[in-house]
Each structure stands twice: as C-alpha cells, then as structure tokens.
Amino acid sequence: MKILITILLALFMSSTANANSIKNVCDYQEEQILSTYGIINSFINMRVKAYEDADKDKIKEVNNMLDRAYIGLKEEAKTYHYLDCSDFR
C-alpha cells in the first residue's frame, strides 16, 4: 500500500510540474554563462594592460582571477548541460 501511494504521489506531482519554471531556470543559466564570458573578456583585457605595463603583481592577480572565472564557467556549463535546456528554446 505504501508503494502504491508513493507511485501515485510521484505521478501526480510530475503531471502538475510547471514547465515555465524550468524554462526560467534555463534562461537564468544562459544569462549567468554569458555574463561570465563578459567577465572573462574584461579580465583578459586587464591582463593585456598589465603585460603592457610590465606589472608582475598585477599579472599574477589577473591570472588568479581568470583561473577562478574559468572554474566558475565550467561549473555553470555543467549545470546547463545537465538541465538539458534544448527542449525549452
């Protein structure tokens, strides 16, 4: 009886799921990925400026920021991939 109730509850919950909310999550993830690309682009411009100025401390700092941004981008891309947002475009 408990198994039957669990199955019926799961079916009821899945049939009333709101697809718009998943679409909103996909849109949010796309926005996050695009903003991270913009941040990485600005960090690359900062690194070019630091190389032009030959400021070793600034180069090291910008490289660390770039590394963190790349790690964040990889995590956001994984999340977007596993959400399978291609159905909501």
C-alpha positions, 0 to 999 in steps of 0.5 A: 500500500505504501508503494502504491501511494508513493507511485501515485504521489510521484505521478501526480506531482510530475503531471502538475510540474510547471514547465515555465519554471524550468524554462526560467531556470534555463534562461537564468543559466544562459544569462549567468554563462554569458555574463561570465564570458563578459567577465572573462573578456574584461579580465583578459583585457586587464591582463593585456594592460598589465603585460603592457605595463610590465606589472608582475603583481598585477599579472599574477592577480589577473591570472588568479582571477581568470583561473577562478572565472574559468572554474566558475564557467565550467561549473555553470556549463555543467549545470546547463548541460545537465538541465538539458535546456534544448527542449525549452528554446 
